[in-house]
Amino acid sequence: MTNIYQFTVLNNKQESVELTQFSDKVLLVVNTASKCGFTPQYQGLQTLHDTFQAKGFEVLAFPCNQFKQQESGSNEEIQQFCDLQFNIKFPLFNKIDVNGDNAEPLFSFLKQQAPGILGSKSIKWNFTKFLINRQGEVIKRYAPTTKPEAITADIEKLLV
């Protein structure tokens, strides 16, 4: 596999979504959680979405409960939280695992394409971010501590 367009994932309503529908867009794929110290990054992700959506940019959020059970709610509860707290307009997908035997295949691919520090293939925490170009190729991986606004220049380069 050479790009993310070969994957089909479930949205938060359990409907299949072929990632080909995002072809020719710059994407930021993020594993998220509602009860994490990094949860306020939802606001920064929404700001990126608002700023660049008209130019062909999308944030794709995948809730994950693998890190200290910081995303214990149902898909519906997660959506309600995001709507009430951050008024997000980007898509939320099905709650997934990002590591281990049950890892979402998309995230296995992302980790393979953009390993972490010292070549690590695992995701260390919530709000790890992957920047994808218009061809569906993984360009860069960002640590959970990287605030969304710090990615602005990298997104702008891919949107030209």
HELIX and SHEET records of a PDB file:
HELIX    1   1 ILE A    4  GLN A    6  5                                   3    
HELIX    2   2 LEU A   19  PHE A   22  5                                   4    
HELIX    3   3 GLN A   41  PHE A   52  1                                  12    
HELIX    4   4 GLN A   53  LYS A   55  5                                   3    
HELIX    5   5 ASN A   75  PHE A   86  1                                  12    
HELIX    6   6 PRO A  105  GLN A  113  1                                   9    
HELIX    7   7 ILE A  117  GLY A  119  5                                   3    
HELIX    8   8 PRO A  148  ILE A  151  5                                   4    
HELIX    9   9 THR A  152  LEU A  159  1                                   8    
SHEET    1   A 2 THR A   8  LEU A  10  0                                        
SHEET    2   A 2 SER A  16  GLU A  18 -1                                        
SHEET    1   B 4 PHE A  57  PRO A  63  0                                        
SHEET    2   B 4 VAL A  26  THR A  32  1                                        
SHEET    3   B 4 LYS A 129  ILE A 132 -1                                        
SHEET    4   B 4 VAL A 138  TYR A 142 -1                                        
END                                                                             
